[in-house]
Amino acid sequence: MPKIRDTRKDTDIAAADEDESAEEISTEGAAEGAEEAAEEEETAGKAEEEAEEEEEEEESALQKFKGFLEDTTENIIFASRWVLAPVFLGLCLALVAVMVNFIYHLALYIPHFPTMTVDEIAASILSLIDLALLGNLLLIVIFSGYENFVSKINPAQDHEDRPEWMGTLDFSGLKIKIVGSVVAISLVELLQDFIHMAELHADGIAVDPQFELWRVVLHLTFVVSGTLFAVMDLVAEKRHGVVPHRQKRKEKE
């Protein structure tokens, strides 16, 4: 009987050892599985982070390229204003041509002034005034056009001879001044034509009235155009003046 009991005890001990071994094995397996799962999750997380970083780098590179392209395009567009610089230099040469023409006509008229009639003197002076007005028109276009569309004229900023309208004449004012100069030149030309007509009538030479009629119509067209430009600018100024007033009133309310 003692041997049977010892055998049972040994069997129970062996079974207990087997159970403990099985538990240890299962615990170790569970721990290893948990570690493997954690490693897999960590690997997956790193892969996701790397993918996100790659996407961010791609987006950053795309944004940088877009910014570079935008800056380059805008710089080119802004620098394109210098294309007009040779145009204004060409107008300066045209101003020199006007000056040479004025001196030529003046030298041509001076010897004949003592023998000229009043109408001839008036016609000669009007032709000189016509050239002077043309020179003024060129100066207005050169100064205002260059400052409005190309760059500021730095040497004239603090100069004592700087015209008062320089730097203050916007595109709208430039347009009105050009139209006014054109109307003045047209008026001078029209006066010259009527003086020449009187001279031709005195000499018995027939004059085509249709030609002068069209000159008058053209002059009136310039006058009407200038008036319409001035009215449109006045309406625009009133609109710009009324809108801020309404906005201030709404803010107060």
PAVEXGU-115454 format. One record per residue (C-alpha): residue in three letters; residue number from 1; x, y, z. Coordinates in steps of 0.25 Angstrom, whole numbers, plus 2048, in hexadecimal, padded with zeros to 3 digits. Layout:
ALA NUM X Y Z
...
This chain:
MET 1 800 800 800
PRO 2 80B 80A 803
LYS 3 811 807 7F6
ILE 4 804 80A 7EF
ARG 5 803 817 7F6
ASP 6 811 81B 7F3
THR 7 80E 818 7E4
ARG 8 801 820 7E5
LYS 9 809 82C 7EB
ASP 10 814 82B 7E1
THR 11 809 82B 7D6
ASP 12 802 837 7DC
ILE 13 810 83E 7DD
ALA 14 813 83B 7CF
ALA 15 805 83F 7CA
ALA 16 807 84C 7D2
ASP 17 815 84E 7CC
GLU 18 80F 84C 7BE
ASP 19 804 856 7C1
GLU 20 80E 860 7C6
SER 21 817 85E 7BA
ALA 22 80A 85F 7B1
GLU 23 806 86C 7B8
GLU 24 815 871 7B7
ILE 25 815 86D 7A8
SER 26 807 874 7A6
THR 27 80C 880 7AD
GLU 28 819 881 7A6
GLY 29 811 87F 798
ALA 30 807 88A 79C
ALA 31 812 893 7A0
GLU 32 81A 890 793
GLY 33 80D 892 78B
ALA 34 80A 89F 792
GLU 35 818 8A4 78F
GLU 36 817 8A0 781
ALA 37 80A 8A7 780
ALA 38 810 8B3 786
GLU 39 81C 8B2 77C
GLU 40 812 8B1 771
GLU 41 80A 8BD 776
GLU 42 817 8C5 778
THR 43 81C 8C1 76A
ALA 44 80E 8C5 764
GLY 45 80E 8D2 76B
LYS 46 81C 8D5 766
ALA 47 818 8D2 758
GLU 48 80C 8DB 75A
GLU 49 815 8E6 75F
GLU 50 81F 8E4 754
ALA 51 813 8E5 74A
GLU 52 80E 8F1 750
GLU 53 81C 8F8 750
GLU 54 81D 8F4 741
GLU 55 810 8FA 73E
GLU 56 814 907 746
GLU 57 821 908 73F
GLU 58 81A 906 732
GLU 59 810 911 735
SER 60 81B 91A 73B
ALA 61 823 918 72E
LEU 62 816 91B 726
GLN 63 813 928 72E
LYS 64 822 92C 72C
PHE 65 821 92A 71D
LYS 66 813 931 71C
GLY 67 819 93D 724
PHE 68 826 93D 71C
LEU 69 81D 93D 70F
GLU 70 814 948 714
ASP 71 81F 951 719
THR 72 827 94F 70C
THR 73 81A 952 703
GLU 74 817 95E 70C
ASN 75 825 963 70B
ILE 76 825 962 6FC
ILE 77 818 969 6FB
PHE 78 81C 974 704
ALA 79 82A 976 6FD
SER 80 822 976 6EF
ARG 81 81F 985 6F2
TRP 82 82E 988 6EE
VAL 83 82A 984 6E0
LEU 84 823 992 6DF
ALA 85 830 999 6E3
PRO 86 836 99A 6D4
VAL 87 828 99F 6D0
PHE 88 82A 9AB 6D9
LEU 89 838 9AD 6D5
GLY 90 833 9AD 6C6
LEU 91 829 9B8 6CB
CYS 92 835 9C0 6D0
LEU 93 83B 9BF 6C2
ALA 94 82E 9C4 6BC
LEU 95 82E 9D0 6C6
VAL 96 83C 9D3 6C0
ALA 97 836 9D2 6B2
VAL 98 82B 9DC 6B6
MET 99 835 9E5 6BC
VAL 100 83E 9E5 6AF
ASN 101 831 9E7 6A7
PHE 102 82D 9F3 6B0
ILE 103 83B 9F9 6AE
TYR 104 83A 9F7 69F
HIS 105 82D 9FE 69D
LEU 106 831 A09 6A7
ALA 107 83E A0C 69F
LEU 108 835 A0B 692
TYR 109 82B A15 697
ILE 110 834 A20 69E
PRO 111 83A A26 691
HIS 112 82C A27 68B
PHE 113 825 A2D 697
PRO 114 827 A3C 692
THR 115 820 A39 685
MET 116 815 A30 68A
THR 117 807 A34 68B
VAL 118 7FF A32 698
ASP 119 7F8 A26 694
GLU 120 806 A20 68F
ILE 121 80C A23 69D
ALA 122 800 A1D 6A4
ALA 123 801 A10 69C
SER 124 810 A0F 69E
ILE 125 80F A11 6AD
LEU 126 804 A07 6AE
SER 127 80C 9FD 6A7
LEU 128 817 A00 6B2
ILE 129 80D 9FE 6BC
ASP 130 808 9F1 6B6
LEU 131 816 9EC 6B7
ALA 132 817 9F1 6C6
LEU 133 80A 9EA 6C9
LEU 134 80F 9DD 6C3
GLY 135 81C 9DE 6CB
ASN 136 813 9E0 6D8
LEU 137 80B 9D4 6D4
LEU 138 817 9CB 6D2
LEU 139 81D 9D0 6E0
ILE 140 810 9CD 6E7
VAL 141 810 9BF 6E1
ILE 142 81E 9BC 6E4
PHE 143 81E 9C0 6F2
SER 144 811 9BB 6F6
GLY 145 811 9AF 6EE
TYR 146 81F 9AB 6F3
GLU 147 81B 9AE 702
ASN 148 80E 9A7 701
PHE 149 812 99A 6F9
VAL 150 821 998 6FB
SER 151 828 99F 707
LYS 152 829 9AB 70F
ILE 153 833 9B6 70A
ASN 154 83C 9B7 716
PRO 155 845 9C3 711
ALA 156 838 9CB 710
GLN 157 833 9C7 71E
ASP 158 839 9D3 726
HIS 159 83D 9DC 71A
GLU 160 838 9EB 71A
ASP 161 834 9EA 70C
ARG 162 82B 9DE 70E
PRO 163 81D 9E1 708
GLU 164 812 9E1 712
TRP 165 80A 9D7 70A
MET 166 815 9CD 70A
GLY 167 812 9C1 713
THR 168 804 9C6 715
LEU 169 7FE 9C3 707
ASP 170 7F8 9B6 706
PHE 171 7F3 9AF 6FA
SER 172 7E6 9B6 6FA
GLY 173 7EC 9C3 6FB
LEU 174 7F6 9C0 6F1
LYS 175 7EB 9BC 6E7
ILE 176 7E4 9C9 6EA
LYS 177 7F1 9D1 6E7
ILE 178 7F4 9CA 6DA
VAL 179 7E6 9CC 6D5
GLY 180 7E7 9DB 6D9
SER 181 7F4 9DC 6D2
VAL 182 7EE 9D6 6C6
VAL 183 7E2 9DF 6C6
ALA 184 7EC 9EB 6C7
ILE 185 7F4 9E6 6BC
SER 186 7E8 9E4 6B3
LEU 187 7E3 9F2 6B6
VAL 188 7F0 9F8 6B2
GLU 189 7F0 9F0 6A5
LEU 190 7E2 9F5 6A3
LEU 191 7E6 A03 6A5
GLN 192 7F1 A01 69B
ASP 193 7E8 9FB 691
PHE 194 7DE A07 692
ILE 195 7EA A11 690
HIS 196 7EF A0A 684
MET 197 7E1 A0A 67F
ALA 198 7E0 A19 680
GLU 199 7ED A1A 679
LEU 200 7E9 A11 66E
HIS 201 7DC A19 66C
ALA 202 7E4 A26 66B
ASP 203 7EC A20 660
GLY 204 7E0 A1B 659
ILE 205 7E3 A0C 65B
ALA 206 7D7 A03 65D
VAL 207 7D6 9FB 66A
ASP 208 7CF 9EE 66C
PRO 209 7C5 9F1 678
GLN 210 7C3 9E2 67A
PHE 211 7D1 9E0 67F
GLU 212 7CF 9EB 689
LEU 213 7C2 9E6 68D
TRP 214 7C8 9D8 691
ARG 215 7D3 9DF 698
VAL 216 7C9 9E6 6A1
VAL 217 7C1 9D9 6A3
LEU 218 7CE 9D2 6A7
HIS 219 7D1 9DE 6B1
LEU 220 7C3 9DD 6B7
THR 221 7C5 9CE 6B8
PHE 222 7D2 9D0 6C0
VAL 223 7CA 9DA 6C9
VAL 224 7BF 9D1 6CB
SER 225 7C8 9C5 6CE
GLY 226 7D0 9CE 6D9
THR 227 7C3 9D2 6DF
LEU 228 7BE 9C4 6E0
PHE 229 7CB 9BF 6E6
ALA 230 7CA 9CA 6F1
VAL 231 7BC 9C7 6F4
MET 232 7BF 9B8 6F5
ASP 233 7CB 9BB 6FF
LEU 234 7C2 9C4 707
VAL 235 7B7 9B9 708
ALA 236 7C2 9AF 70C
GLU 237 7C7 9B9 717
LYS 238 7B9 9BB 71C
ARG 239 7B7 9AC 71D
HIS 240 7C4 9AA 724
GLY 241 7C0 9B5 72E
VAL 242 7B2 9B0 731
VAL 243 7B6 9A1 733
PRO 244 7C0 9A4 73F
HIS 245 7B5 9AD 745
ARG 246 7AB 9A3 744
GLN 247 7B4 998 74A
LYS 248 7B7 9A2 756
ARG 249 7A9 9A4 758
LYS 250 7A6 995 759
GLU 251 7B2 993 763
LYS 252 7AC 99E 76C
GLU 253 79E 997 76B
